[in-house]
Amino acid sequence: MINRLGGFFTEASFWIWRMMQLNWAWLAHILLGGVVLGLFPATGALFATTRRWLHGELDLPIWKSFHTFYRINFWKMNGIGSVYLFLGALLVFDLYLVTQLKGIIALISTIVIITCLVIYVFSFFYMFSYYVHFEQTVKQYLWQPFIITLISLKQNILIGLGLTVIGFLLYQMPGLIPFALGTLPAFWVMKVALNRFRQFRVNE
């Protein structure tokens, strides 16, 4: 019993240390790219690392593998991310415009745009997990996450619930933000997405 308990705490300590290192690598590489250019490649590297963990590669050198992915995919991830940012900004602007109107058409338009925004948000998360899991063209990286969102209701609910819990946890304990702000959400989204990707393989 004591040995099992000791093993549990040892394993938990290793996971906490891994999570902390990965979060620091994520934040450092965002700053390395001047925030704007660093966000997307750093987040891509974040998802790539959590994917390797979920495949059992727990002893990989975090900083080295993170920086390698970041450097190789820097411009490609920024290009894809820029398109997603543009689409998101366009949807938010459309929502702002229709909220200035009145009547049934405005109400219907608002519902449609909000629905599109929800789909967009989930597609945004799937984009990172899809990018690090599949070798595809840029065009497929842009539209496949939207398709996955539309056919993955169960996974969308799981991602939404998990991110809500993580957000609540970080809100209640802000001291965790420097250590888990990026790592926990990425790990959860990647875990759910991987299970969904395996279902695609089975159904082929």
C-alpha positions in Angstrom: 0.0 0.0 0.0 2.8 2.4 1.0 4.8 1.5 -2.2 1.7 2.1 -4.4 1.1 5.5 -2.7 4.7 6.4 -3.1 4.6 5.5 -6.7 1.5 7.5 -7.3 3.0 10.7 -5.8 6.3 10.1 -7.8 4.3 9.8 -11.0 2.2 12.8 -10.1 5.3 14.8 -9.4 6.8 13.9 -12.8 3.5 15.0 -14.6 3.4 18.3 -12.7 7.0 19.0 -13.7 6.4 18.1 -17.3 3.3 20.3 -17.4 5.2 23.2 -15.9 8.1 22.9 -18.3 5.8 22.7 -21.3 3.8 25.8 -20.2 7.0 27.8 -19.7 8.3 26.7 -23.1 4.9 27.8 -24.6 5.1 31.2 -23.0 8.7 31.7 -23.8 8.2 30.9 -27.5 5.2 33.2 -27.7 7.5 36.0 -26.5 10.3 34.8 -28.8 8.0 35.5 -31.8 7.0 38.9 -30.5 3.7 37.6 -29.2 1.8 38.2 -32.5 4.1 35.9 -34.6 4.8 33.6 -31.7 1.3 32.6 -30.7 0.4 30.2 -33.4 3.6 28.3 -33.9 4.1 28.1 -30.1 0.5 26.7 -29.6 1.2 24.2 -32.5 4.3 23.0 -30.7 2.3 22.8 -27.5 -0.2 20.5 -29.1 2.5 18.5 -30.8 4.2 17.8 -27.5 0.9 16.8 -25.7 0.2 14.5 -28.7 3.6 12.8 -28.2 2.9 12.4 -24.5 -0.5 10.8 -25.3 1.4 8.3 -27.5 3.6 7.3 -24.7 6.7 9.5 -25.4 7.0 10.8 -21.9 10.8 11.1 -21.8 11.2 13.4 -24.8 13.4 16.5 -24.3 10.6 19.1 -24.0 12.5 22.3 -24.8 14.5 20.8 -27.7 11.5 19.1 -29.4 9.3 22.1 -28.7 11.8 24.5 -30.4 12.3 22.2 -33.3 8.6 22.1 -34.2 8.3 25.8 -33.6 11.2 26.7 -35.9 10.1 24.3 -38.7 6.4 25.2 -38.7 6.8 28.9 -37.8 5.6 30.5 -41.1 3.1 27.8 -42.0 1.4 28.0 -38.7 1.3 31.8 -38.9 -0.3 31.6 -42.3 -3.0 29.2 -41.2 -3.5 31.1 -38.0 -3.9 34.4 -39.9 -6.7 33.0 -42.0 -8.5 31.8 -38.9 -8.0 35.2 -37.2 -9.5 36.9 -40.2 -12.5 34.6 -40.3 -13.0 35.2 -36.5 -12.7 38.9 -36.9 -15.2 38.9 -39.8 -17.8 36.9 -37.7 -17.4 39.3 -34.8 -17.8 42.3 -37.0 -20.9 40.8 -38.6 -22.3 40.1 -35.2 -21.7 43.7 -34.2 -23.5 45.0 -37.3 -26.6 42.8 -36.8 -26.9 43.8 -33.1 -27.4 47.4 -34.3 -30.5 46.3 -36.2 -34.0 45.5 -35.0 -36.7 43.1 -36.1 -37.1 39.4 -36.9 -34.4 39.5 -39.7 -31.9 40.9 -37.2 -32.8 38.2 -34.6 -32.4 35.4 -37.1 -29.1 36.8 -38.4 -27.8 37.1 -34.8 -28.7 33.4 -34.1 -27.0 32.3 -37.3 -23.8 34.3 -36.7 -23.6 33.1 -33.1 -24.0 29.5 -34.3 -21.2 30.1 -36.8 -19.0 31.6 -34.0 -19.5 28.5 -31.9 -18.5 26.3 -34.8 -15.6 28.5 -35.5 -14.3 28.3 -31.9 -14.4 24.5 -31.8 -12.8 24.4 -35.3 -10.1 26.7 -34.0 -9.2 24.1 -31.3 -9.4 21.2 -33.7 -7.1 23.0 -36.1 -4.1 22.6 -33.8 -4.8 19.0 -33.0 -5.5 18.2 -36.7 -2.3 20.0 -37.8 0.0 18.0 -35.5 -1.7 14.7 -36.2 -2.1 14.6 -40.0 0.2 15.5 -42.9 -2.1 17.5 -45.1 -2.2 20.5 -47.5 -2.7 24.0 -46.2 -6.2 23.9 -47.7 -7.2 20.8 -45.8 -5.8 22.3 -42.6 -8.2 25.2 -43.1 -11.4 23.4 -43.9 -11.2 19.9 -42.3 -11.4 21.2 -38.7 -14.8 22.7 -39.6 -16.0 19.4 -41.0 -14.8 17.6 -37.8 -16.6 20.1 -35.7 -19.9 19.5 -37.5 -19.7 15.7 -37.2 -18.4 15.5 -33.6 -21.1 16.7 -31.3 -20.1 14.4 -28.4 -16.5 15.5 -28.6 -17.5 19.1 -28.8 -19.5 18.7 -25.6 -16.5 17.0 -23.9 -14.1 19.7 -25.0 -16.5 22.4 -23.9 -17.1 20.8 -20.4 -13.4 20.2 -19.9 -12.3 23.7 -20.9 -15.0 25.1 -18.6 -13.7 23.1 -15.7 -10.1 24.2 -16.4 -11.2 27.8 -16.8 -13.0 27.7 -13.5 -10.0 26.1 -11.8 -7.6 28.7 -13.1 -10.0 31.5 -12.2 -10.3 30.1 -8.6 -6.5 29.6 -8.3 -4.8 32.2 -10.5 -1.4 31.1 -9.1 -1.7 28.1 -11.5 -1.8 30.4 -14.6 2.0 30.6 -15.1 2.2 26.8 -14.8 -0.9 25.4 -16.6 -2.5 28.2 -18.7 -1.7 26.5 -22.0 -0.8 23.0 -21.1 -4.0 21.8 -19.4 -6.4 23.0 -22.2 -4.1 21.7 -24.9 -3.7 18.3 -23.2 -7.5 17.9 -22.8 -8.4 19.0 -26.4 -5.6 16.8 -27.8 -6.8 13.8 -25.8 -10.4 14.2 -27.0 -9.4 14.9 -30.6 -7.1 11.9 -30.7 -9.9 9.6 -29.7 -12.0 11.1 -32.4 -9.3 10.7 -35.0 -8.9 7.0 -34.0 -12.7 6.6 -34.7 -12.1 8.0 -38.2 -9.4 5.4 -38.8 -11.7 2.5 -37.6 -14.6 3.7 -39.9 -12.4 3.9 -43.0 
